[in-house]
């Protein structure tokens, strides 16, 4: 075991490194629906009146029993954590009387204890340089028939299923083509023409001036698409027709701003400004917005609140470009909602266009937590309290969404049994390794390395980056979206081009950092 694996193992086994433990200073237990842990957990079992001791009994995957006695039913599992092997754990907590007799069964819990970080040397070496991986990924995007279809026809390719999510898909293509035009000058003209045609189409299907959702681009659109082809791969979109998820117009707005900067065309800046105006008029007192709306009435369909750092980025960019304090106020308000409400509750809700809205802690994800880490690293490195929060956030992300080795299959009837590690998992409702989740978490480790100068963070980031290079098709440059199925067959069938684009940008950042510091 190398020194980084040893350092990691010490953290995983220490109660001092427990992830934002519930029951401390009024904190809620965020892990009520969590199914795996790497760091020492504690659980929300109820206290029984007049009971002074609690017996914790855990049965590991081999049937061995591990037990200890605690003063509270919410005590951490530190006394037995080191002795528990990787695998399923069945935990039982019982209340004891003064004579240490079992009086009540307090609760039970089954979870999976994950493998710790074994060090980069435990994995195969990277298949290519990080920079080559990024460049080849962007080349694949440019050459993809779905992307080239925009250049040739100015409308979405009918049989590409994820064109049903126009705001998300098109915004990612805009960013990719702007970057590719800089990397490949010989293709710059066509890349920029492609980006403009895709953006113009998105403008053409946006809601009109008199609509309750004026000027917002739709989250879902079947216009011109092969419905049968879409429903084979993206059936969730059919049931979401007529609704708007409010985290996606801001995604399109960011794409318009990038295109306005690249082309100098005020049309795209004005389109972003109109989206911003809608948000200005509808912001809630908390500083954010309702998540889901009815497209016909423009009224909210749930009480869920948007949790996305893209709003902070969007309004920050608008403030820098205009000097208008309105955008600064919206930027600050959204940041305060995330940094105060979300940081207190740890309800890092997964908000995706292909899953239903969920109740508290039912569908946690890592994306907003990662974005907050990045914000702290870039803006609050002198704030000791927020740096400590970043450390805790990184532990949460790793604990719940990183697999360094073996991980569970919770569905015993699942068809896909092949696992790929290390990797990042997406959300509880899609608890499987995804390329963009892997690189998003990799990026968070990079931010922690820059913030703390702790090499262990960089080792973990590079281990995830190495995995991406191994997953990339050496001929085409494609990186499968889902790292499941024989030879990642699911990741090729259900390919999300926005994930490939995000992964390319993250790999480019990893290349920049490691090359600058001459680290292999």
ChimeraX attribute file (.defattr): number of C-alpha atoms within 10 A of each C-alpha:
attribute: neighborCount
match mode: 1-to-1
recipient: residues
	/A:1	10
	/A:2	11
	/A:3	11
	/A:4	18
	/A:5	19
	/A:6	15
	/A:7	14
	/A:8	18
	/A:9	18
	/A:10	14
	/A:11	17
	/A:12	26
	/A:13	22
	/A:14	17
	/A:15	19
	/A:16	12
	/A:17	17
	/A:18	23
	/A:19	26
	/A:20	22
	/A:21	24
	/A:22	21
	/A:23	14
	/A:24	9
	/A:25	7
	/A:26	9
	/A:27	13
	/A:28	17
	/A:29	20
	/A:30	21
	/A:31	23
	/A:32	15
	/A:33	14
	/A:34	17
	/A:35	17
	/A:36	23
	/A:37	23
	/A:38	28
	/A:39	29
	/A:40	24
	/A:41	25
	/A:42	20
	/A:43	20
	/A:44	17
	/A:45	17
	/A:46	12
	/A:47	16
	/A:48	18
	/A:49	7
	/A:50	10
	/A:51	17
	/A:52	16
	/A:53	21
	/A:54	27
	/A:55	22
	/A:56	24
	/A:57	20
	/A:58	24
	/A:59	17
	/A:60	20
	/A:61	16
	/A:62	11
	/A:63	10
	/A:64	11
	/A:65	15
	/A:66	16
	/A:67	16
	/A:68	14
	/A:69	18
	/A:70	18
	/A:71	13
	/A:72	17
	/A:73	25
	/A:74	20
	/A:75	20
	/A:76	19
	/A:77	25
	/A:78	19
	/A:79	18
	/A:80	17
	/A:81	20
	/A:82	14
	/A:83	11
	/A:84	19
	/A:85	16
	/A:86	18
	/A:87	17
	/A:88	20
	/A:89	23
	/A:90	16
	/A:91	19
	/A:92	17
	/A:93	25
	/A:94	22
	/A:95	27
	/A:96	20
	/A:97	14
	/A:98	10
	/A:99	6
	/A:100	13
	/A:101	12
	/A:102	15
	/A:103	13
	/A:104	14
	/A:105	14
	/A:106	17
	/A:107	16
	/A:108	15
	/A:109	14
	/A:110	15
	/A:111	17
	/A:112	23
	/A:113	26
	/A:114	23
	/A:115	19
	/A:116	25
	/A:117	25
	/A:118	20
	/A:119	20
	/A:120	20
	/A:121	11
	/A:122	14
	/A:123	15
	/A:124	11
	/A:125	13
	/A:126	19
	/A:127	16
	/A:128	14
	/A:129	14
	/A:130	26
	/A:131	19
	/A:132	17
	/A:133	28
	/A:134	27
	/A:135	19
	/A:136	21
	/A:137	24
	/A:138	25
	/A:139	20
	/A:140	20
	/A:141	25
	/A:142	21
	/A:143	12
	/A:144	14
	/A:145	14
	/A:146	18
	/A:147	23
	/A:148	18
	/A:149	17
	/A:150	22
	/A:151	20
	/A:152	13
	/A:153	12
	/A:154	18
	/A:155	20
	/A:156	26
	/A:157	19
	/A:158	19
	/A:159	16
	/A:160	19
	/A:161	25
	/A:162	26
	/A:163	26
	/A:164	28
	/A:165	19
	/A:166	24
	/A:167	27
	/A:168	25
	/A:169	20
	/A:170	26
	/A:171	26
	/A:172	22
	/A:173	24
	/A:174	26
	/A:175	22
	/A:176	25
	/A:177	27
	/A:178	21
	/A:179	17
	/A:180	20
	/A:181	18
	/A:182	13
	/A:183	14
	/A:184	13
	/A:185	11
	/A:186	10
	/A:187	14
	/A:188	17
	/A:189	11
	/A:190	17
	/A:191	25
	/A:192	23
	/A:193	17
	/A:194	25
	/A:195	26
	/A:196	23
	/A:197	18
	/A:198	26
	/A:199	26
	/A:200	16
	/A:201	16
	/A:202	20
	/A:203	21
	/A:204	12
	/A:205	15
	/A:206	18
	/A:207	16
	/A:208	14
	/A:209	11
	/A:210	8
	/A:211	14
	/A:212	16
	/A:213	22
	/A:214	16
	/A:215	24
	/A:216	30
	/A:217	27
	/A:218	27
	/A:219	26
	/A:220	24
	/A:221	20
	/A:222	18
	/A:223	13
	/A:224	13
	/A:225	19
	/A:226	15
	/A:227	17
	/A:228	12
	/A:229	14
	/A:230	21
	/A:231	15
	/A:232	11
	/A:233	15
	/A:234	19
	/A:235	15
	/A:236	15
	/A:237	23
	/A:238	16
	/A:239	10
	/A:240	18
	/A:241	16
	/A:242	16
	/A:243	22
	/A:244	26
	/A:245	23
	/A:246	23
	/A:247	25
	/A:248	25
	/A:249	26
	/A:250	26
	/A:251	22
	/A:252	30
	/A:253	28
	/A:254	25
	/A:255	28
	/A:256	29
	/A:257	27
	/A:258	20
	/A:259	25
	/A:260	19
	/A:261	14
	/A:262	14
	/A:263	15
	/A:264	12
	/A:265	14
	/A:266	14
	/A:267	16
	/A:268	23
	/A:269	21
	/A:270	15
	/A:271	21
	/A:272	26
	/A:273	18
	/A:274	17
	/A:275	19
	/A:276	22
	/A:277	15
	/A:278	16
	/A:279	19
	/A:280	14
	/A:281	8
	/A:282	12
	/A:283	15
	/A:284	14
	/A:285	9
	/A:286	13
	/A:287	19
	/A:288	23
	/A:289	20
	/A:290	20
	/A:291	20
	/A:292	23
	/A:293	18
	/A:294	18
	/A:295	20
	/A:296	12
	/A:297	12
	/A:298	15
	/A:299	15
	/A:300	18
	/A:301	16
	/A:302	13
	/A:303	12
	/A:304	17
	/A:305	20
	/A:306	22
	/A:307	25
	/A:308	25
	/A:309	20
	/A:310	19
	/A:311	26
	/A:312	21
	/A:313	18
	/A:314	22
	/A:315	26
	/A:316	18
	/A:317	18
	/A:318	22
	/A:319	18
	/A:320	12
	/A:321	11
	/A:322	10
	/A:323	12
	/A:324	12
	/A:325	13
	/A:326	14
	/A:327	22
	/A:328	17
	/A:329	16
	/A:330	23
	/A:331	24
	/A:332	15
	/A:333	20
	/A:334	26
	/A:335	22
	/A:336	17
	/A:337	18
	/A:338	25
	/A:339	15
	/A:340	12
	/A:341	13
	/A:342	16
	/A:343	17
	/A:344	13
	/A:345	18
	/A:346	23
	/A:347	22
	/A:348	23
	/A:349	27
	/A:350	26
	/A:351	25
	/A:352	13
	/A:353	21
	/A:354	15
	/A:355	14
	/A:356	15
	/A:357	21
	/A:358	15
	/A:359	12
	/A:360	16
	/A:361	20
	/A:362	20
	/A:363	22
	/A:364	26
	/A:365	26
	/A:366	26
	/A:367	23
	/A:368	19
	/A:369	29
	/A:370	25
	/A:371	19
	/A:372	23
	/A:373	26
	/A:374	21
	/A:375	18
	/A:376	21
	/A:377	23
	/A:378	12
	/A:379	9
	/A:380	15
	/A:381	16
	/A:382	11
	/A:383	12
	/A:384	10
	/A:385	10
	/A:386	17
	/A:387	19
	/A:388	12
	/A:389	18
	/A:390	26
	/A:391	16
	/A:392	19
	/A:393	22
	/A:394	23
	/A:395	21
	/A:396	23
	/A:397	21
	/A:398	25
	/A:399	23
	/A:400	26
	/A:401	26
	/A:402	32
	/A:403	28
	/A:404	23
	/A:405	18
	/A:406	17
	/A:407	20
	/A:408	20
	/A:409	14
	/A:410	11
	/A:411	8
	/A:412	8
	/A:413	8
	/A:414	8
	/A:415	10
	/A:416	15
	/A:417	12
	/A:418	11
	/A:419	21
	/A:420	22
	/A:421	19
	/A:422	23
	/A:423	28
	/A:424	29
	/A:425	26
	/A:426	26
	/A:427	24
	/A:428	19
	/A:429	15
	/A:430	13
	/A:431	19
	/A:432	23
	/A:433	25
	/A:434	24
	/A:435	27
	/A:436	27
	/A:437	26
	/A:438	26
	/A:439	26
	/A:440	25
	/A:441	30
	/A:442	29
	/A:443	27
	/A:444	28
	/A:445	28
	/A:446	27
	/A:447	25
	/A:448	26
	/A:449	19
	/A:450	18
	/A:451	21
	/A:452	15
	/A:453	12
	/A:454	12
	/A:455	15
	/A:456	19
	/A:457	23
	/A:458	24
	/A:459	20
	/A:460	26
	/A:461	25
	/A:462	25
	/A:463	26
	/A:464	28
	/A:465	28
	/A:466	23
	/A:467	22
	/A:468	28
	/A:469	23
	/A:470	16
	/A:471	21
	/A:472	20
	/A:473	14
	/A:474	14
	/A:475	8
	/A:476	14
	/A:477	21
	/A:478	22
	/A:479	32
	/A:480	27
	/A:481	26
	/A:482	25
	/A:483	26
	/A:484	21
	/A:485	16
	/A:486	13
	/A:487	14
	/A:488	19
	/A:489	16
	/A:490	16
	/A:491	20
	/A:492	17
	/A:493	12
	/A:494	16
	/A:495	20
	/A:496	21
	/A:497	25
	/A:498	21
	/A:499	20
	/A:500	24
	/A:501	23
	/A:502	22
	/A:503	28
	/A:504	28
	/A:505	22
	/A:506	22
	/A:507	29
	/A:508	17
	/A:509	17
	/A:510	23
	/A:511	22
	/A:512	14
	/A:513	15
	/A:514	15
	/A:515	13
	/A:516	9
	/A:517	9
	/A:518	8
	/A:519	10
	/A:520	10
